[in-house]
Amino acid sequence: MFQAAIVVFLIGSLICGFSPEIAGFLNVSGINVMIAGRAVQGLGAGGLMALALAVIGDVIPPRERGKYQGLFAAVFGVSSVAGPLLGGWFTDNLGWEWIFFINIPIGAAALVVTSLALKLPHVRRQASVDYLGAATIVGSVTSLVLYLSWAGPDKGWTSATGIWLLVGAVGLAVIFVFVESRAKEPIIPLELFKHWTFTSNVIFAMIMGIGMFGGLIFLPIYLQAVKGFSATHSGLAILPLVVGIFTTSIGGGQIMARTGRYKWMPITGALVVGLALFAFSTLQVNTPYYRVALIMCAFGMGLGFTMQVVVTAVQNSVDRRHMGVATASVTFFRSMGAAIGTALLGAILNIQLKHHLSEIVGAARGNGAGAPIKTNDVTAIQALPEPVKGWVLEAYTRAMDDVFLVAVPFMAVAFVIALTMREKPLRGRGQHSDSATTSASADAELASMTH
């Protein structure tokens, strides 16, 4: 399954990279082919994200898992920043297609490594895939994201389209719960939510997804639109964030492995991320880069404390038979938070940018008269004549400040959730909980029946 996810991701990458040629051959819109390719990429990426962590949960005891998942967090954090950096360099020098083509040699190497090194015990069993549950939860989340990013900002928050999308989001969520309560093998077993350890951690992961991607997506916008950095330079400018993630994710994982304790990590991480977001909300047009870099480093350190500890906590609290679905649930809810947060914060940026631009230009011109100013091209913004350029940069900075400030209350909620988490000391080799032992016995019995 893990290798299949890699292959699906590579197929999606090829579709995206060759989207102009495919569109010409099929006589369709290139952007539609790109969207289809991204959907295929998402199918593969969803499997990669969840299964990589599930493999670790399957072969490494909880006490030692912190070290490995600390490395996973470091790799994920570095990749989240190195990806935009390489993407900017490819765009500036080789062409945007190489953003997707670079995945091919990396994916091929991953297939070779997993074929040679990844040896997992396999017990064949009959499985029932919960397609209806998957469709209803995806439909619900998609409806909410469309409301936040499209219908609300463009058509109005109380428009008929917006209201129908909200009704669809709520209705499909209710149907999802109904379907899961009756599914033979639900995609997300509702019984998991009866345990506060699982529930608190997936809620925490979802909220932190909002804060994480709020910073990772909107910081480059600030650096490019306000500071005038190129795509490549904005990627390099975010390196302090990588240093922060790398330091605390690996260091925290080592501490977790030695002590078996982890509750302090999400508490500390939520607090630090919240303070960093508040500091981001004070940025000005002329804020020196070193100050931005220090805040980014603190932001990364907070994220490093929170990125994978929730996976360890959830895996340590569920039965072995639920290891895969529990791990995937954490990944899903974090991704859902990222999608919702990006849509919400993006809508706030667009709305507040128009508001501040109208306010600043109106005050400067006396009555607000004059030709409209385009702000959707960061390169064109840098080419604007003065004083128009100064007006736009000031409006952009104020709008970005509003975005970061809106993210702060989410971190406050995450901090409270972290305080209420229940900590179950991590088991080492040879230590098994009753549920784990029972599940292992069931696995052995199933294996003997199969053979």
MIDREN-953082 format. One line per 2 residues: number of its first residue (from 1); their letters; for each residue x, y, z of C-alpha. Coordinates in steps of 0.25 Angstrom, whole numbers. Layout:
BEGIN
NUM = A = X:Y:Z | ... $
This chain:
BEGIN
1 = MF = 0:0:0 | 11:9:3 $
3 = QA = 18:7:-10 | 5:8:-17 $
5 = AI = 3:22:-11 | 17:26:-16 $
7 = VV = 13:21:-30 | 0:29:-30 $
9 = FL = 7:41:-25 | 17:40:-37 $
11 = IG = 6:38:-47 | -1:51:-42 $
13 = SL = 12:58:-43 | 14:54:-57 $
15 = IC = -1:59:-61 | 2:73:-54 $
17 = GF = 16:74:-61 | 10:71:-75 $
19 = SP = -3:78:-73 | -1:88:-85 $
21 = EI = 2:76:-94 | -9:67:-89 $
23 = AG = -19:79:-90 | -15:82:-104 $
25 = FL = -17:67:-108 | -30:66:-101 $
27 = NV = -34:80:-105 | -38:84:-91 $
29 = SG = -34:95:-82 | -19:93:-76 $
31 = IN = -24:98:-62 | -34:87:-62 $
33 = VM = -24:76:-65 | -15:82:-54 $
35 = IA = -26:81:-44 | -28:67:-48 $
37 = GR = -14:64:-46 | -13:71:-33 $
39 = AV = -25:62:-28 | -17:49:-32 $
41 = QG = -5:55:-25 | -14:57:-13 $
43 = LG = -19:42:-13 | -4:38:-13 $
45 = AG = 0:48:-3 | -11:44:7 $
47 = GL = -6:30:7 | 9:34:8 $
49 = MA = 6:43:20 | -2:33:28 $
51 = LA = 5:20:24 | 19:25:27 $
53 = LA = 15:28:42 | 7:15:43 $
55 = VI = 19:7:39 | 27:14:50 $
57 = GD = 16:11:59 | 16:-4:55 $
59 = VI = 31:-7:56 | 36:3:67 $
61 = PP = 31:2:82 | 24:15:87 $
63 = RE = 36:18:97 | 46:19:85 $
65 = RG = 36:24:75 | 38:38:80 $
67 = KY = 52:38:74 | 48:34:60 $
69 = QG = 36:42:60 | 44:54:64 $
71 = LF = 52:51:51 | 39:50:43 $
73 = AA = 35:64:49 | 49:70:45 $
75 = VF = 48:64:31 | 34:69:29 $
77 = GV = 37:83:34 | 50:84:26 $
79 = SS = 42:79:14 | 31:89:16 $
81 = VA = 40:100:15 | 50:94:5 $
83 = GP = 39:91:-4 | 35:105:-7 $
85 = LL = 50:109:-7 | 53:99:-18 $
87 = GG = 39:102:-25 | 43:117:-25 $
89 = WF = 57:113:-31 | 51:104:-42 $
91 = TD = 40:115:-45 | 51:126:-47 $
93 = NL = 61:117:-54 | 56:104:-60 $
95 = GW = 41:106:-62 | 29:103:-53 $
97 = EW = 28:88:-59 | 40:84:-51 $
99 = IF = 33:86:-38 | 26:73:-42 $
101 = FI = 37:66:-50 | 46:67:-38 $
103 = NI = 37:57:-31 | 40:46:-41 $
105 = PI = 55:43:-37 | 51:45:-22 $
107 = GA = 39:35:-24 | 48:25:-31 $
109 = AA = 58:25:-20 | 47:23:-10 $
111 = LV = 42:11:-17 | 56:5:-18 $
113 = VT = 59:8:-3 | 45:2:2 $
115 = SL = 47:-10:-7 | 61:-13:-1 $
117 = AL = 59:-9:13 | 44:-9:18 $
119 = KL = 41:-23:22 | 27:-24:29 $
121 = PH = 20:-36:34 | 7:-38:26 $
123 = VR = -6:-45:30 | -16:-45:19 $
125 = RQ = -30:-43:23 | -43:-39:16 $
127 = AS = -46:-24:18 | -58:-15:15 $
129 = VD = -55:-1:10 | -64:10:15 $
131 = YL = -66:17:2 | -79:24:6 $
133 = GA = -72:29:19 | -60:34:11 $
135 = AT = -69:41:1 | -78:48:12 $
137 = IV = -66:54:20 | -59:59:8 $
139 = GS = -72:65:3 | -74:72:16 $
141 = VT = -60:78:17 | -60:82:3 $
143 = SL = -73:89:4 | -68:97:16 $
145 = VL = -55:100:9 | -62:105:-3 $
147 = YL = -71:114:6 | -59:120:13 $
149 = SW = -50:122:0 | -60:125:-11 $
151 = AG = -75:127:-8 | -73:136:4 $
153 = PD = -62:145:-1 | -67:146:-15 $
155 = KG = -82:144:-14 | -85:149:0 $
157 = WT = -85:141:13 | -100:141:13 $
159 = SA = -102:138:-2 | -111:127:-6 $
161 = TG = -99:119:-11 | -92:121:2 $
163 = IW = -103:117:10 | -105:104:2 $
165 = LL = -90:101:3 | -92:102:19 $
167 = VG = -104:94:19 | -97:83:10 $
169 = AV = -85:83:20 | -94:81:32 $
171 = GL = -103:71:25 | -92:63:20 $
173 = AV = -85:63:34 | -98:58:40 $
175 = IF = -99:47:29 | -85:43:32 $
177 = VF = -87:41:46 | -100:32:43 $
179 = VE = -92:24:32 | -80:22:42 $
181 = SR = -89:17:53 | -94:6:44 $
183 = AK = -82:3:35 | -75:-11:36 $
185 = EP = -62:-5:36 | -63:10:37 $
187 = II = -53:19:32 | -52:26:45 $
189 = PL = -58:17:56 | -67:26:65 $
191 = EL = -63:18:77 | -49:25:77 $
193 = FK = -56:38:80 | -61:32:93 $
195 = HW = -46:33:98 | -42:47:102 $
197 = TF = -27:44:98 | -31:42:84 $
199 = TS = -41:53:83 | -33:63:89 $
201 = NV = -21:60:81 | -28:60:67 $
203 = IF = -35:74:71 | -21:79:75 $
205 = AM = -15:74:62 | -26:81:54 $
207 = IM = -24:94:61 | -9:94:60 $
209 = GI = -11:91:45 | -18:105:44 $
211 = GM = -6:111:51 | 5:104:44 $
213 = FG = 0:106:30 | -5:120:33 $
215 = GL = 10:123:35 | 16:115:24 $
217 = IF = 7:120:14 | 6:135:18 $
219 = LP = 20:138:22 | 25:136:7 $
221 = IY = 14:146:3 | 19:156:13 $
223 = LQ = 33:154:9 | 30:155:-6 $
225 = AV = 19:165:-7 | 24:175:4 $
227 = KG = 39:172:5 | 41:170:-10 $
229 = FS = 48:157:-9 | 48:147:-21 $
231 = AT = 42:134:-20 | 55:127:-18 $
233 = HS = 60:138:-8 | 47:137:0 $
235 = GL = 49:122:2 | 64:124:7 $
237 = AI = 58:135:16 | 50:125:23 $
239 = LP = 62:116:27 | 61:121:42 $
241 = LV = 47:114:42 | 54:101:38 $
243 = VG = 65:102:49 | 54:104:59 $
245 = IF = 46:92:55 | 59:83:53 $
247 = TT = 64:87:67 | 51:84:76 $
249 = SI = 46:73:68 | 58:64:69 $
251 = GG = 62:70:83 | 47:67:88 $
253 = GQ = 47:53:82 | 60:50:89 $
255 = IM = 54:55:103 | 42:47:100 $
257 = AR = 49:35:98 | 57:36:111 $
259 = TG = 46:40:120 | 34:34:114 $
261 = RY = 27:47:116 | 21:56:105 $
263 = KW = 9:65:110 | 18:77:113 $
265 = MP = 22:77:98 | 8:81:92 $
267 = IT = 6:91:104 | 19:98:101 $
269 = GA = 17:97:86 | 4:103:86 $
271 = LV = 8:115:95 | 21:118:87 $
273 = VG = 13:117:73 | 2:126:79 $
275 = LA = 13:137:84 | 20:136:70 $
277 = LF = 7:138:63 | 4:150:71 $
279 = AF = 18:155:69 | 16:154:54 $
281 = ST = 3:162:55 | 12:174:59 $
283 = LQ = 21:174:46 | 22:187:38 $
285 = VN = 27:190:24 | 40:195:30 $
287 = TP = 42:183:40 | 57:178:39 $
289 = YY = 58:164:34 | 66:160:46 $
291 = RV = 54:162:55 | 45:154:45 $
293 = AL = 56:143:45 | 56:142:60 $
295 = IM = 40:141:61 | 41:131:50 $
297 = CA = 51:123:58 | 42:123:70 $
299 = FG = 30:119:61 | 37:107:56 $
301 = MG = 42:103:70 | 27:103:75 $
303 = LG = 23:95:63 | 34:85:65 $
305 = FT = 29:82:79 | 15:79:73 $
307 = MQ = 16:73:60 | 18:58:63 $
309 = VV = 15:57:78 | 0:56:75 $
311 = VT = 3:43:67 | 11:37:77 $
313 = AV = 1:40:88 | -11:34:79 $
315 = QN = -3:22:75 | 0:19:90 $
317 = SV = -14:20:94 | -22:11:84 $
319 = DR = -23:-3:82 | -13:-9:72 $
321 = RH = -24:-12:62 | -27:3:61 $
323 = MG = -13:7:59 | -14:10:45 $
325 = VA = -28:17:45 | -24:25:58 $
327 = TA = -11:30:51 | -18:33:38 $
329 = SV = -29:41:46 | -18:50:52 $
331 = TF = -12:53:38 | -26:55:33 $
333 = FR = -31:65:43 | -17:73:42 $
335 = SM = -19:74:27 | -34:78:29 $
337 = GA = -29:89:39 | -19:93:29 $
339 = AI = -29:94:17 | -40:101:26 $
341 = GT = -29:110:32 | -23:114:18 $
343 = AL = -37:117:12 | -41:125:24 $
345 = LG = -28:133:26 | -28:135:11 $
347 = AI = -42:141:11 | -38:150:22 $
349 = LN = -26:154:15 | -33:158:2 $
351 = IQ = -45:165:10 | -35:173:19 $
353 = LK = -26:176:7 | -38:183:0 $
355 = HH = -42:190:13 | -28:195:16 $
357 = LS = -25:199:2 | -38:207:1 $
359 = EI = -35:214:14 | -21:217:11 $
361 = VG = -23:222:-3 | -36:229:1 $
363 = AA = -28:237:12 | -16:240:2 $
365 = RG = -25:245:-9 | -35:252:-1 $
367 = NG = -47:246:-6 | -43:232:-10 $
369 = AG = -45:235:-25 | -35:229:-35 $
371 = AP = -33:217:-44 | -33:203:-36 $
373 = IK = -20:197:-32 | -17:183:-36 $
375 = TN = -11:175:-24 | -11:161:-28 $
377 = DV = 3:161:-35 | 14:162:-25 $
379 = TA = 24:165:-36 | 15:176:-42 $
381 = IQ = 14:182:-28 | 29:185:-27 $
383 = AL = 28:192:-41 | 18:202:-36 $
385 = PE = 22:216:-36 | 22:224:-23 $
387 = PV = 14:228:-15 | 4:217:-20 $
389 = KG = 15:206:-17 | 16:211:-2 $
391 = WV = 0:211:-1 | 0:196:-6 $
393 = LE = 11:192:3 | 5:198:15 $
395 = AY = -9:192:12 | -2:178:10 $
397 = TR = 5:179:23 | -8:183:31 $
399 = AM = -15:172:24 | -5:162:28 $
401 = DD = -5:167:42 | -20:164:43 $
403 = VF = -18:150:37 | -7:146:48 $
405 = LV = -15:153:59 | -28:144:55 $
407 = AV = -19:132:56 | -15:135:71 $
409 = PF = -29:131:77 | -28:117:71 $
411 = MA = -15:115:78 | -21:119:91 $
413 = VA = -31:108:89 | -20:98:85 $
415 = FV = -13:102:98 | -25:99:106 $
417 = IA = -28:86:99 | -13:82:102 $
419 = LT = -15:85:117 | -26:75:117 $
421 = MR = -19:64:110 | -17:51:118 $
423 = EK = -3:46:118 | -1:31:117 $
425 = PL = 14:28:120 | 20:22:107 $
427 = RG = 23:7:107 | 37:1:104 $
429 = RG = 41:-12:97 | 35:-24:104 $
431 = QH = 24:-15:111 | 10:-17:106 $
433 = SD = -4:-11:110 | -15:-21:112 $
435 = SA = -22:-16:99 | -9:-17:91 $
437 = TT = -7:-31:97 | -21:-35:94 $
439 = SA = -20:-29:80 | -7:-36:77 $
441 = SA = -13:-50:82 | -24:-47:72 $
443 = DA = -14:-44:61 | -7:-57:64 $
445 = EL = -20:-65:64 | -24:-58:50 $
447 = AS = -11:-62:45 | -12:-77:49 $
449 = MT = -26:-77:43 | -21:-71:30 $
451 = H = -10:-81:28 $
